[in-house]
């Protein structure tokens, strides 16, 4: 028996439910849409919205080209510490060979 999250189990609701996922137009997730309204940090250049100031700061580097995290081996710059650490693995692998 088909039981949807809203508790319906009729054949008609099953057809209706599955037609949502087969339609050519995207169905917006109401939870995601509700979450978007809480984004309060807005990029002054492209107006993209973020829910945390730190995410806006990282995003803003796309516009400024700032790359404050430098690889200690090759001096290549990265916009996030995480990307720099992932890059550093290349040097560790080449030094082990």
mmCIF file as gemmi writes it, N, C-alpha and C atoms, coordinates in Angstrom:
data_model
loop_
_atom_site.group_PDB
_atom_site.id
_atom_site.type_symbol
_atom_site.label_atom_id
_atom_site.label_alt_id
_atom_site.label_comp_id
_atom_site.label_asym_id
_atom_site.label_entity_id
_atom_site.label_seq_id
_atom_site.pdbx_PDB_ins_code
_atom_site.Cartn_x
_atom_site.Cartn_y
_atom_site.Cartn_z
_atom_site.occupancy
_atom_site.B_iso_or_equiv
_atom_site.pdbx_formal_charge
_atom_site.auth_seq_id
_atom_site.auth_asym_id
_atom_site.pdbx_PDB_model_num
ATOM 1 N N . UNK Axp A 1 ? 0.836 -1.172 0 1 0 ? 1 A 1
ATOM 2 C CA . UNK Axp A 1 ? 0 0 0 1 0 ? 1 A 1
ATOM 3 C C . UNK Axp A 1 ? 0.88 1.234 0 1 0 ? 1 A 1
ATOM 4 N N . UNK Axp A 2 ? 0.516 2.217 -0.774 1 0 ? 2 A 1
ATOM 5 C CA . UNK Axp A 2 ? 1.231 3.478 -0.873 1 0 ? 2 A 1
ATOM 6 C C . UNK Axp A 2 ? 0.786 4.418 0.246 1 0 ? 2 A 1
ATOM 7 N N . UNK Axp A 3 ? 1.733 4.89 1.026 1 0 ? 3 A 1
ATOM 8 C CA . UNK Axp A 3 ? 1.422 5.886 2.051 1 0 ? 3 A 1
ATOM 9 C C . UNK Axp A 3 ? 2.445 7.007 1.917 1 0 ? 3 A 1
ATOM 10 N N . UNK Axp A 4 ? 1.944 8.19 1.631 1 0 ? 4 A 1
ATOM 11 C CA . UNK Axp A 4 ? 2.815 9.351 1.469 1 0 ? 4 A 1
ATOM 12 C C . UNK Axp A 4 ? 3.102 9.952 2.847 1 0 ? 4 A 1
ATOM 13 N N . UNK Axp A 5 ? 4.049 10.858 2.9 1 0 ? 5 A 1
ATOM 14 C CA . UNK Axp A 5 ? 4.389 11.503 4.172 1 0 ? 5 A 1
ATOM 15 C C . UNK Axp A 5 ? 3.207 12.259 4.77 1 0 ? 5 A 1
ATOM 16 N N . UNK Axp A 6 ? 2.32 12.737 3.904 1 0 ? 6 A 1
ATOM 17 C CA . UNK Axp A 6 ? 1.181 13.479 4.435 1 0 ? 6 A 1
ATOM 18 C C . UNK Axp A 6 ? 0.075 12.555 4.924 1 0 ? 6 A 1
ATOM 19 N N . UNK Axp A 7 ? 0.294 11.238 4.862 1 0 ? 7 A 1
ATOM 20 C CA . UNK Axp A 7 ? -0.646 10.279 5.405 1 0 ? 7 A 1
ATOM 21 C C . UNK Axp A 7 ? -1.681 9.766 4.429 1 0 ? 7 A 1
ATOM 22 N N . UNK Axp A 8 ? -1.692 10.285 3.198 1 0 ? 8 A 1
ATOM 23 C CA . UNK Axp A 8 ? -2.67 9.815 2.224 1 0 ? 8 A 1
ATOM 24 C C . UNK Axp A 8 ? -2.227 8.483 1.652 1 0 ? 8 A 1
ATOM 25 N N . UNK Axp A 9 ? -3.224 7.643 1.297 1 0 ? 9 A 1
ATOM 26 C CA . UNK Axp A 9 ? -2.865 6.333 0.772 1 0 ? 9 A 1
ATOM 27 C C . UNK Axp A 9 ? -3.752 5.914 -0.393 1 0 ? 9 A 1
ATOM 28 N N . UNK Axp A 10 ? -4.594 6.795 -0.878 1 0 ? 10 A 1
ATOM 29 C CA . UNK Axp A 10 ? -5.492 6.418 -1.964 1 0 ? 10 A 1
ATOM 30 C C . UNK Axp A 10 ? -4.743 6.332 -3.286 1 0 ? 10 A 1
ATOM 31 N N . UNK Axp A 11 ? -5.333 5.598 -4.22 1 0 ? 11 A 1
ATOM 32 C CA . UNK Axp A 11 ? -4.735 5.457 -5.547 1 0 ? 11 A 1
ATOM 33 C C . UNK Axp A 11 ? -4.661 6.81 -6.24 1 0 ? 11 A 1
ATOM 34 N N . UNK Axp A 12 ? -5.647 7.645 -6.033 1 0 ? 12 A 1
ATOM 35 C CA . UNK Axp A 12 ? -5.668 8.964 -6.658 1 0 ? 12 A 1
ATOM 36 C C . UNK Axp A 12 ? -4.515 9.827 -6.153 1 0 ? 12 A 1
ATOM 37 N N . UNK Axp A 13 ? -4.268 9.782 -4.85 1 0 ? 13 A 1
ATOM 38 C CA . UNK Axp A 13 ? -3.163 10.574 -4.314 1 0 ? 13 A 1
ATOM 39 C C . UNK Axp A 13 ? -1.819 10.031 -4.779 1 0 ? 13 A 1
ATOM 40 N N . UNK Axp A 14 ? -1.746 8.732 -4.997 1 0 ? 14 A 1
ATOM 41 C CA . UNK Axp A 14 ? -0.512 8.119 -5.506 1 0 ? 14 A 1
ATOM 42 C C . UNK Axp A 14 ? -0.208 8.646 -6.897 1 0 ? 14 A 1
ATOM 43 N N . UNK Axp A 15 ? -1.211 8.668 -7.759 1 0 ? 15 A 1
ATOM 44 C CA . UNK Axp A 15 ? -1.024 9.179 -9.126 1 0 ? 15 A 1
ATOM 45 C C . UNK Axp A 15 ? -0.63 10.644 -9.072 1 0 ? 15 A 1
ATOM 46 N N . UNK Axp A 16 ? -1.305 11.406 -8.248 1 0 ? 16 A 1
ATOM 47 C CA . UNK Axp A 16 ? -1.002 12.824 -8.109 1 0 ? 16 A 1
ATOM 48 C C . UNK Axp A 16 ? 0.42 13.028 -7.606 1 0 ? 16 A 1
ATOM 49 N N . UNK Axp A 17 ? 0.817 12.247 -6.616 1 0 ? 17 A 1
ATOM 50 C CA . UNK Axp A 17 ? 2.144 12.35 -6.026 1 0 ? 17 A 1
ATOM 51 C C . UNK Axp A 17 ? 3.232 12.051 -7.062 1 0 ? 17 A 1
ATOM 52 N N . UNK Axp A 18 ? 3.086 10.952 -7.784 1 0 ? 18 A 1
ATOM 53 C CA . UNK Axp A 18 ? 4.102 10.58 -8.763 1 0 ? 18 A 1
ATOM 54 C C . UNK Axp A 18 ? 4.143 11.521 -9.948 1 0 ? 18 A 1
ATOM 55 N N . UNK Axp A 19 ? 3.032 12.156 -10.276 1 0 ? 19 A 1
ATOM 56 C CA . UNK Axp A 19 ? 3.032 13.093 -11.399 1 0 ? 19 A 1
ATOM 57 C C . UNK Axp A 19 ? 3.909 14.308 -11.087 1 0 ? 19 A 1
ATOM 58 N N . UNK Axp A 20 ? 4.082 14.629 -9.808 1 0 ? 20 A 1
ATOM 59 C CA . UNK Axp A 20 ? 4.962 15.729 -9.439 1 0 ? 20 A 1
ATOM 60 C C . UNK Axp A 20 ? 6.396 15.457 -9.874 1 0 ? 20 A 1
ATOM 61 N N . UNK Axp A 21 ? 6.819 14.206 -9.741 1 0 ? 21 A 1
ATOM 62 C CA . UNK Axp A 21 ? 8.203 13.854 -10.04 1 0 ? 21 A 1
ATOM 63 C C . UNK Axp A 21 ? 8.429 13.548 -11.51 1 0 ? 21 A 1
ATOM 64 N N . UNK Axp A 22 ? 7.369 13.4 -12.267 1 0 ? 22 A 1
ATOM 65 C CA . UNK Axp A 22 ? 7.495 13.111 -13.686 1 0 ? 22 A 1
ATOM 66 C C . UNK Axp A 22 ? 7.281 14.346 -14.537 1 0 ? 22 A 1
ATOM 67 N N . UNK Axp A 23 ? 6.889 15.455 -13.936 1 0 ? 23 A 1
ATOM 68 C CA . UNK Axp A 23 ? 6.618 16.654 -14.712 1 0 ? 23 A 1
ATOM 69 C C . UNK Axp A 23 ? 7.927 17.235 -15.241 1 0 ? 23 A 1
ATOM 70 N N . UNK Axp A 24 ? 7.809 17.981 -16.322 1 0 ? 24 A 1
ATOM 71 C CA . UNK Axp A 24 ? 8.989 18.595 -16.928 1 0 ? 24 A 1
ATOM 72 C C . UNK Axp A 24 ? 9.406 19.865 -16.188 1 0 ? 24 A 1
ATOM 73 N N . UNK Axp A 25 ? 8.478 20.47 -15.477 1 0 ? 25 A 1
ATOM 74 C CA . UNK Axp A 25 ? 8.808 21.67 -14.726 1 0 ? 25 A 1
ATOM 75 C C . UNK Axp A 25 ? 9.274 21.276 -13.328 1 0 ? 25 A 1
ATOM 76 N N . UNK Axp A 26 ? 10.325 21.918 -12.828 1 0 ? 26 A 1
ATOM 77 C CA . UNK Axp A 26 ? 10.826 21.541 -11.508 1 0 ? 26 A 1
ATOM 78 C C . UNK Axp A 26 ? 9.834 21.915 -10.409 1 0 ? 26 A 1
ATOM 79 N N . UNK Axp A 27 ? 9.723 21.057 -9.43 1 0 ? 27 A 1
ATOM 80 C CA . UNK Axp A 27 ? 8.87 21.298 -8.275 1 0 ? 27 A 1
ATOM 81 C C . UNK Axp A 27 ? 9.762 21.83 -7.167 1 0 ? 27 A 1
ATOM 82 N N . UNK Axp A 28 ? 9.423 22.99 -6.643 1 0 ? 28 A 1
ATOM 83 C CA . UNK Axp A 28 ? 10.238 23.598 -5.602 1 0 ? 28 A 1
ATOM 84 C C . UNK Axp A 28 ? 9.974 22.913 -4.27 1 0 ? 28 A 1
ATOM 85 N N . UNK Axp A 29 ? 11.019 22.628 -3.557 1 0 ? 29 A 1
ATOM 86 C CA . UNK Axp A 29 ? 10.912 22.016 -2.243 1 0 ? 29 A 1
ATOM 87 C C . UNK Axp A 29 ? 10.514 23.109 -1.254 1 0 ? 29 A 1
ATOM 88 N N . UNK Axp A 30 ? 9.333 22.999 -0.617 1 0 ? 30 A 1
ATOM 89 C CA . UNK Axp A 30 ? 8.897 24.067 0.286 1 0 ? 30 A 1
ATOM 90 C C . UNK Axp A 30 ? 9.822 24.29 1.467 1 0 ? 30 A 1
ATOM 91 N N . UNK Axp A 31 ? 10.514 23.255 1.916 1 0 ? 31 A 1
ATOM 92 C CA . UNK Axp A 31 ? 11.445 23.409 3.035 1 0 ? 31 A 1
ATOM 93 C C . UNK Axp A 31 ? 12.63 24.268 2.607 1 0 ? 31 A 1
ATOM 94 N N . UNK Axp A 32 ? 13.148 24.024 1.403 1 0 ? 32 A 1
ATOM 95 C CA . UNK Axp A 32 ? 14.272 24.812 0.896 1 0 ? 32 A 1
ATOM 96 C C . UNK Axp A 32 ? 13.839 26.255 0.69 1 0 ? 32 A 1
ATOM 97 N N . UNK Axp A 33 ? 12.657 26.459 0.121 1 0 ? 33 A 1
ATOM 98 C CA . UNK Axp A 33 ? 12.167 27.807 -0.102 1 0 ? 33 A 1
ATOM 99 C C . UNK Axp A 33 ? 11.984 28.553 1.217 1 0 ? 33 A 1
ATOM 100 N N . UNK Axp A 34 ? 11.489 27.87 2.234 1 0 ? 34 A 1
ATOM 101 C CA . UNK Axp A 34 ? 11.306 28.486 3.545 1 0 ? 34 A 1
ATOM 102 C C . UNK Axp A 34 ? 12.66 28.851 4.152 1 0 ? 34 A 1
ATOM 103 N N . UNK Axp A 35 ? 13.654 27.987 3.964 1 0 ? 35 A 1
ATOM 104 C CA . UNK Axp A 35 ? 14.996 28.222 4.494 1 0 ? 35 A 1
ATOM 105 C C . UNK Axp A 35 ? 15.628 29.447 3.85 1 0 ? 35 A 1
ATOM 106 N N . UNK Axp A 36 ? 15.379 29.64 2.558 1 0 ? 36 A 1
ATOM 107 C CA . UNK Axp A 36 ? 16.002 30.747 1.831 1 0 ? 36 A 1
ATOM 108 C C . UNK Axp A 36 ? 15.627 32.102 2.411 1 0 ? 36 A 1
ATOM 109 N N . UNK Axp A 37 ? 14.446 32.213 3.001 1 0 ? 37 A 1
ATOM 110 C CA . UNK Axp A 37 ? 14.027 33.501 3.526 1 0 ? 37 A 1
ATOM 111 C C . UNK Axp A 37 ? 14.844 33.941 4.739 1 0 ? 37 A 1
ATOM 112 N N . UNK Axp A 38 ? 15.583 33.038 5.366 1 0 ? 38 A 1
ATOM 113 C CA . UNK Axp A 38 ? 16.383 33.386 6.52 1 0 ? 38 A 1
ATOM 114 C C . UNK Axp A 38 ? 17.786 33.856 6.148 1 0 ? 38 A 1
ATOM 115 N N . UNK Axp A 39 ? 18.086 33.853 4.879 1 0 ? 39 A 1
ATOM 116 C CA . UNK Axp A 39 ? 19.406 34.323 4.453 1 0 ? 39 A 1
ATOM 117 C C . UNK Axp A 39 ? 19.44 35.841 4.564 1 0 ? 39 A 1
ATOM 118 N N . UNK Axp A 40 ? 20.331 36.336 5.404 1 0 ? 40 A 1
ATOM 119 C CA . UNK Axp A 40 ? 20.342 37.764 5.673 1 0 ? 40 A 1
ATOM 120 C C . UNK Axp A 40 ? 21.595 38.48 5.212 1 0 ? 40 A 1
ATOM 121 N N . UNK Axp A 41 ? 22.613 37.753 4.765 1 0 ? 41 A 1
ATOM 122 C CA . UNK Axp A 41 ? 23.847 38.37 4.308 1 0 ? 41 A 1
ATOM 123 C C . UNK Axp A 41 ? 23.845 38.381 2.787 1 0 ? 41 A 1
ATOM 124 N N . UNK Axp A 42 ? 23.883 39.57 2.2 1 0 ? 42 A 1
ATOM 125 C CA . UNK Axp A 42 ? 23.707 39.729 0.757 1 0 ? 42 A 1
ATOM 126 C C . UNK Axp A 42 ? 24.974 40.306 0.138 1 0 ? 42 A 1
ATOM 127 N N . UNK Axp A 43 ? 25.427 39.691 -0.956 1 0 ? 43 A 1
ATOM 128 C CA . UNK Axp A 43 ? 26.582 40.187 -1.695 1 0 ? 43 A 1
ATOM 129 C C . UNK Axp A 43 ? 26.216 41.517 -2.353 1 0 ? 43 A 1
ATOM 130 N N . UNK Axp A 44 ? 27.026 42.524 -2.142 1 0 ? 44 A 1
ATOM 131 C CA . UNK Axp A 44 ? 26.738 43.853 -2.686 1 0 ? 44 A 1
ATOM 132 C C . UNK Axp A 44 ? 26.98 43.937 -4.188 1 0 ? 44 A 1
ATOM 133 N N . UNK Axp A 45 ? 27.635 42.925 -4.758 1 0 ? 45 A 1
ATOM 134 C CA . UNK Axp A 45 ? 27.922 42.948 -6.192 1 0 ? 45 A 1
ATOM 135 C C . UNK Axp A 45 ? 26.889 42.16 -6.99 1 0 ? 45 A 1
ATOM 136 N N . UNK Axp A 46 ? 26.645 40.895 -6.61 1 0 ? 46 A 1
ATOM 137 C CA . UNK Axp A 46 ? 25.73 40.052 -7.393 1 0 ? 46 A 1
ATOM 138 C C . UNK Axp A 46 ? 24.408 39.769 -6.679 1 0 ? 46 A 1
ATOM 139 N N . UNK Axp A 47 ? 24.281 40.241 -5.448 1 0 ? 47 A 1
ATOM 140 C CA . UNK Axp A 47 ? 23.053 40.109 -4.649 1 0 ? 47 A 1
ATOM 141 C C . UNK Axp A 47 ? 22.728 38.672 -4.246 1 0 ? 47 A 1
ATOM 142 N N . UNK Axp A 48 ? 23.693 37.778 -4.314 1 0 ? 48 A 1
ATOM 143 C CA . UNK Axp A 48 ? 23.486 36.419 -3.809 1 0 ? 48 A 1
ATOM 144 C C . UNK Axp A 48 ? 23.377 36.49 -2.288 1 0 ? 48 A 1
ATOM 145 N N . UNK Axp A 49 ? 22.489 35.663 -1.723 1 0 ? 49 A 1
ATOM 146 C CA . UNK Axp A 49 ? 22.22 35.719 -0.29 1 0 ? 49 A 1
ATOM 147 C C . UNK Axp A 49 ? 22.821 34.517 0.43 1 0 ? 49 A 1
ATOM 148 N N . UNK Axp A 50 ? 23.273 34.77 1.657 1 0 ? 50 A 1
ATOM 149 C CA . UNK Axp A 50 ? 23.889 33.734 2.476 1 0 ? 50 A 1
ATOM 150 C C . UNK Axp A 50 ? 23.322 33.781 3.881 1 0 ? 50 A 1
ATOM 151 N N . UNK Axp A 51 ? 23.313 32.627 4.545 1 0 ? 51 A 1
ATOM 152 C CA . UNK Axp A 51 ? 22.796 32.562 5.905 1 0 ? 51 A 1
ATOM 153 C C . UNK Axp A 51 ? 23.882 32.796 6.951 1 0 ? 51 A 1
ATOM 154 N N . UNK Axp A 52 ? 25.142 32.791 6.543 1 0 ? 52 A 1
ATOM 155 C CA . UNK Axp A 52 ? 26.244 33.045 7.477 1 0 ? 52 A 1
ATOM 156 C C . UNK Axp A 52 ? 27.192 34.059 6.865 1 0 ? 52 A 1
ATOM 157 N N . UNK Axp A 53 ? 27.679 34.955 7.684 1 0 ? 53 A 1
ATOM 158 C CA . UNK Axp A 53 ? 28.586 35.995 7.201 1 0 ? 53 A 1
ATOM 159 C C . UNK Axp A 53 ? 29.866 35.396 6.63 1 0 ? 53 A 1
ATOM 160 N N . UNK Axp A 54 ? 30.358 34.333 7.242 1 0 ? 54 A 1
ATOM 161 C CA . UNK Axp A 54 ? 31.598 33.698 6.764 1 0 ? 54 A 1
ATOM 162 C C . UNK Axp A 54 ? 31.444 33.205 5.326 1 0 ? 54 A 1
ATOM 163 N N . UNK Axp A 55 ? 30.267 32.694 4.981 1 0 ? 55 A 1
ATOM 164 C CA . UNK Axp A 55 ? 30.042 32.227 3.609 1 0 ? 55 A 1
ATOM 165 C C . UNK Axp A 55 ? 30.048 33.395 2.632 1 0 ? 55 A 1
ATOM 166 N N . UNK Axp A 56 ? 29.523 34.542 3.053 1 0 ? 56 A 1
ATOM 167 C CA . UNK Axp A 56 ? 29.565 35.736 2.21 1 0 ? 56 A 1
ATOM 168 C C . UNK Axp A 56 ? 30.998 36.2 2.005 1 0 ? 56 A 1
ATOM 169 N N . UNK Axp A 57 ? 31.794 36.159 3.06 1 0 ? 57 A 1
ATOM 170 C CA . UNK Axp A 57 ? 33.197 36.577 2.964 1 0 ? 57 A 1
ATOM 171 C C . UNK Axp A 57 ? 33.945 35.71 1.948 1 0 ? 57 A 1
ATOM 172 N N . UNK Axp A 58 ? 33.75 34.4 2.021 1 0 ? 58 A 1
ATOM 173 C CA . UNK Axp A 58 ? 34.407 33.484 1.081 1 0 ? 58 A 1
ATOM 174 C C . UNK Axp A 58 ? 33.895 33.749 -0.338 1 0 ? 58 A 1
ATOM 175 N N . UNK Axp A 59 ? 32.58 33.924 -0.492 1 0 ? 59 A 1
ATOM 176 C CA . UNK Axp A 59 ? 32.005 34.188 -1.812 1 0 ? 59 A 1
ATOM 177 C C . UNK Axp A 59 ? 32.563 35.48 -2.403 1 0 ? 59 A 1
ATOM 178 N N . UNK Axp A 60 ? 32.72 36.498 -1.593 1 0 ? 60 A 1
ATOM 179 C CA . UNK Axp A 60 ? 33.169 37.805 -2.09 1 0 ? 60 A 1
ATOM 180 C C . UNK Axp A 60 ? 34.534 37.712 -2.748 1 0 ? 60 A 1
ATOM 181 N N . UNK Axp A 61 ? 35.311 36.719 -2.369 1 0 ? 61 A 1
ATOM 182 C CA . UNK Axp A 61 ? 36.634 36.53 -2.982 1 0 ? 61 A 1
ATOM 183 C C . UNK Axp A 61 ? 36.532 36.189 -4.466 1 0 ? 61 A 1
ATOM 184 N N . UNK Axp A 62 ? 35.394 35.674 -4.887 1 0 ? 62 A 1
ATOM 185 C CA . UNK Axp A 62 ? 35.164 35.414 -6.317 1 0 ? 62 A 1
ATOM 186 C C . UNK Axp A 62 ? 35.239 36.735 -7.077 1 0 ? 62 A 1
ATOM 187 N N . UNK Axp A 63 ? 34.677 37.782 -6.499 1 0 ? 63 A 1
ATOM 188 C CA . UNK Axp A 63 ? 34.644 39.08 -7.159 1 0 ? 63 A 1
ATOM 189 C C . UNK Axp A 63 ? 35.964 39.835 -7.045 1 0 ? 63 A 1
ATOM 190 N N . UNK Axp A 64 ? 36.655 39.681 -5.93 1 0 ? 64 A 1
ATOM 191 C CA . UNK Axp A 64 ? 37.887 40.439 -5.706 1 0 ? 64 A 1
ATOM 192 C C . UNK Axp A 64 ? 39.128 39.729 -6.238 1 0 ? 64 A 1
ATOM 193 N N . UNK Axp A 65 ? 39.028 38.409 -6.403 1 0 ? 65 A 1
ATOM 194 C CA . UNK Axp A 65 ? 40.196 37.635 -6.827 1 0 ? 65 A 1
ATOM 195 C C . UNK Axp A 65 ? 41.173 37.372 -5.698 1 0 ? 65 A 1
ATOM 196 N N . UNK Axp A 66 ? 40.798 37.739 -4.479 1 0 ? 66 A 1
ATOM 197 C CA . UNK Axp A 66 ? 41.67 37.537 -3.327 1 0 ? 66 A 1
ATOM 198 C C . UNK Axp A 66 ? 41.901 36.045 -3.085 1 0 ? 66 A 1
ATOM 199 N N . UNK Axp A 67 ? 43.156 35.689 -2.833 1 0 ? 67 A 1
ATOM 200 C CA . UNK Axp A 67 ? 43.535 34.312 -2.525 1 0 ? 67 A 1
ATOM 201 C C . UNK Axp A 67 ? 44.491 34.347 -1.335 1 0 ? 67 A 1
ATOM 202 N N . UNK Axp A 68 ? 43.929 34.481 -0.134 1 0 ? 68 A 1
ATOM 203 C CA . UNK Axp A 68 ? 44.773 34.719 1.046 1 0 ? 68 A 1
ATOM 204 C C . UNK Axp A 68 ? 45.508 33.499 1.585 1 0 ? 68 A 1
ATOM 205 N N . UNK Axp A 69 ? 45.163 32.319 1.134 1 0 ? 69 A 1
ATOM 206 C CA . UNK Axp A 69 ? 45.807 31.103 1.647 1 0 ? 69 A 1
ATOM 207 C C . UNK Axp A 69 ? 46.85 30.638 0.641 1 0 ? 69 A 1
ATOM 208 N N . UNK Axp A 70 ? 48.119 30.695 1.035 1 0 ? 70 A 1
ATOM 209 C CA . UNK Axp A 70 ? 49.233 30.37 0.143 1 0 ? 70 A 1
ATOM 210 C C . UNK Axp A 70 ? 49.856 29.023 0.5 1 0 ? 70 A 1
ATOM 211 N N . UNK Axp A 71 ? 50.137 28.247 -0.533 1 0 ? 71 A 1
ATOM 212 C CA . UNK Axp A 71 ? 50.847 26.986 -0.347 1 0 ? 71 A 1
ATOM 213 C C . UNK Axp A 71 ? 52.279 27.302 0.078 1 0 ? 71 A 1
ATOM 214 N N . UNK Axp A 72 ? 52.751 26.644 1.124 1 0 ? 72 A 1
ATOM 215 C CA . UNK Axp A 72 ? 54.104 26.904 1.627 1 0 ? 72 A 1
ATOM 216 C C . UNK Axp A 72 ? 55.181 26.331 0.718 1 0 ? 72 A 1
ATOM 217 N N . UNK Axp A 73 ? 54.799 25.406 -0.165 1 0 ? 73 A 1
ATOM 218 C CA . UNK Axp A 73 ? 55.777 24.773 -1.048 1 0 ? 73 A 1
ATOM 219 C C . UNK Axp A 73 ? 55.924 25.552 -2.357 1 0 ? 73 A 1
ATOM 220 N N . UNK Axp A 74 ? 54.799 25.84 -3.019 1 0 ? 74 A 1
ATOM 221 C CA . UNK Axp A 74 ? 54.866 26.464 -4.343 1 0 ? 74 A 1
ATOM 222 C C . UNK Axp A 74 ? 54.3 27.878 -4.389 1 0 ? 74 A 1
ATOM 223 N N . UNK Axp A 75 ? 53.798 28.378 -3.278 1 0 ? 75 A 1
ATOM 224 C CA . UNK Axp A 75 ? 53.265 29.735 -3.147 1 0 ? 75 A 1
ATOM 225 C C . UNK Axp A 75 ? 51.994 29.988 -3.962 1 0 ? 75 A 1
ATOM 226 N N . UNK Axp A 76 ? 51.329 28.941 -4.417 1 0 ? 76 A 1
ATOM 227 C CA . UNK Axp A 76 ? 50.071 29.105 -5.134 1 0 ? 76 A 1
ATOM 228 C C . UNK Axp A 76 ? 49.006 29.579 -4.151 1 0 ? 76 A 1
ATOM 229 N N . UNK Axp A 77 ? 48.133 30.505 -4.582 1 0 ? 77 A 1
ATOM 230 C CA . UNK Axp A 77 ? 47.125 31.073 -3.706 1 0 ? 77 A 1
ATOM 231 C C . UNK Axp A 77 ? 45.772 30.381 -3.842 1 0 ? 77 A 1
ATOM 232 N N . UNK Axp A 78 ? 45.027 30.354 -2.754 1 0 ? 78 A 1
ATOM 233 C CA . UNK Axp A 78 ? 43.701 29.728 -2.721 1 0 ? 78 A 1
ATOM 234 C C . UNK Axp A 78 ? 42.739 30.621 -1.959 1 0 ? 78 A 1
ATOM 235 N N . UNK Axp A 79 ? 41.465 30.549 -2.337 1 0 ? 79 A 1
ATOM 236 C CA . UNK Axp A 79 ? 40.455 31.395 -1.704 1 0 ? 79 A 1
ATOM 237 C C . UNK Axp A 79 ? 39.977 30.818 -0.368 1 0 ? 79 A 1
ATOM 238 N N . UNK Axp A 80 ? 40.178 29.511 -0.157 1 0 ? 80 A 1
ATOM 239 C CA . UNK Axp A 80 ? 39.796 28.901 1.128 1 0 ? 80 A 1
ATOM 240 C C . UNK Axp A 80 ? 40.943 28.041 1.66 1 0 ? 80 A 1
ATOM 241 N N . UNK Axp A 81 ? 40.992 27.926 2.956 1 0 ? 81 A 1
ATOM 242 C CA . UNK Axp A 81 ? 42.014 27.094 3.591 1 0 ? 81 A 1
ATOM 243 C C . UNK Axp A 81 ? 41.834 25.637 3.185 1 0 ? 81 A 1
ATOM 244 N N . UNK Axp A 82 ? 40.586 25.194 3.093 1 0 ? 82 A 1
ATOM 245 C CA . UNK Axp A 82 ? 40.29 23.809 2.721 1 0 ? 82 A 1
ATOM 246 C C . UNK Axp A 82 ? 40.872 23.477 1.351 1 0 ? 82 A 1
ATOM 247 N N . UNK Axp A 83 ? 40.716 24.379 0.379 1 0 ? 83 A 1
ATOM 248 C CA . UNK Axp A 83 ? 41.268 24.136 -0.962 1 0 ? 83 A 1
ATOM 249 C C . UNK Axp A 83 ? 42.793 24.089 -0.93 1 0 ? 83 A 1
ATOM 250 N N . UNK Axp A 84 ? 43.398 24.926 -0.104 1 0 ? 84 A 1
ATOM 251 C CA . UNK Axp A 84 ? 44.855 24.913 0.021 1 0 ? 84 A 1
ATOM 252 C C . UNK Axp A 84 ? 45.341 23.601 0.62 1 0 ? 84 A 1
ATOM 253 N N . UNK Axp A 85 ? 44.625 23.108 1.637 1 0 ? 85 A 1
ATOM 254 C CA . UNK Axp A 85 ? 45.018 21.842 2.261 1 0 ? 85 A 1
ATOM 255 C C . UNK Axp A 85 ? 44.862 20.674 1.292 1 0 ? 85 A 1
ATOM 256 N N . UNK Axp A 86 ? 43.799 20.68 0.493 1 0 ? 86 A 1
ATOM 257 C CA . UNK Axp A 86 ? 43.627 19.624 -0.521 1 0 ? 86 A 1
ATOM 258 C C . UNK Axp A 86 ? 44.769 19.672 -1.532 1 0 ? 86 A 1
ATOM 259 N N . UNK Axp A 87 ? 45.159 20.882 -1.929 1 0 ? 87 A 1
ATOM 260 C CA . UNK Axp A 87 ? 46.258 21.044 -2.881 1 0 ? 87 A 1
ATOM 261 C C . UNK Axp A 87 ? 47.57 20.522 -2.291 1 0 ? 87 A 1
ATOM 262 N N . UNK Axp A 88 ? 47.779 20.749 -1.027 1 0 ? 88 A 1
ATOM 263 C CA . UNK Axp A 88 ? 49.041 20.373 -0.387 1 0 ? 88 A 1
ATOM 264 C C . UNK Axp A 88 ? 49.302 18.875 -0.47 1 0 ? 88 A 1
ATOM 265 N N . UNK Axp A 89 ? 48.268 18.073 -0.61 1 0 ? 89 A 1
ATOM 266 C CA . UNK Axp A 89 ? 48.416 16.621 -0.745 1 0 ? 89 A 1
ATOM 267 C C . UNK Axp A 89 ? 49.266 16.285 -1.972 1 0 ? 89 A 1
ATOM 268 N N . UNK Axp A 90 ? 49.169 17.089 -3.018 1 0 ? 90 A 1
ATOM 269 C CA . UNK Axp A 90 ? 49.972 16.867 -4.234 1 0 ? 90 A 1
ATOM 270 C C . UNK Axp A 90 ? 51.458 16.866 -3.885 1 0 ? 90 A 1
ATOM 271 N N . UNK Axp A 91 ? 51.865 17.817 -3.078 1 0 ? 91 A 1
ATOM 272 C CA . UNK Axp A 91 ? 53.276 17.906 -2.695 1 0 ? 91 A 1
ATOM 273 C C . UNK Axp A 91 ? 53.696 16.744 -1.796 1 0 ? 91 A 1
ATOM 274 N N . UNK Axp A 92 ? 52.804 16.326 -0.905 1 0 ? 92 A 1
ATOM 275 C CA . UNK Axp A 92 ? 53.112 15.202 -0.036 1 0 ? 92 A 1
ATOM 276 C C . UNK Axp A 92 ? 53.273 13.916 -0.844 1 0 ? 92 A 1
ATOM 277 N N . UNK Axp A 93 ? 52.404 13.727 -1.844 1 0 ? 93 A 1
ATOM 278 C CA . UNK Axp A 93 ? 52.511 12.513 -2.677 1 0 ? 93 A 1
ATOM 279 C C . UNK Axp A 93 ? 53.776 12.527 -3.505 1 0 ? 93 A 1
ATOM 280 N N . UNK Axp A 94 ? 54.148 13.676 -4.054 1 0 ? 94 A 1
ATOM 281 C CA . UNK Axp A 94 ? 55.349 13.734 -4.903 1 0 ? 94 A 1
ATOM 282 C C . UNK Axp A 94 ? 56.628 13.597 -4.074 1 0 ? 94 A 1
ATOM 283 N N . UNK Axp A 95 ? 56.611 14.001 -2.812 1 0 ? 95 A 1
ATOM 284 C CA . UNK Axp A 95 ? 57.803 13.857 -1.978 1 0 ? 95 A 1
ATOM 285 C C . UNK Axp A 95 ? 57.985 12.429 -1.476 1 0 ? 95 A 1
ATOM 286 N N . UNK Axp A 96 ? 56.91 11.635 -1.485 1 0 ? 96 A 1
ATOM 287 C CA . UNK Axp A 96 ? 56.993 10.234 -1.023 1 0 ? 96 A 1
ATOM 288 C C . UNK Axp A 96 ? 57.469 9.295 -2.136 1 0 ? 96 A 1
ATOM 289 N N . UNK Axp A 97 ? 57.577 9.772 -3.341 1 0 ? 97 A 1
ATOM 290 C CA . UNK Axp A 97 ? 57.974 8.881 -4.444 1 0 ? 97 A 1
ATOM 291 C C . UNK Axp A 97 ? 59.463 8.878 -4.656 1 0 ? 97 A 1
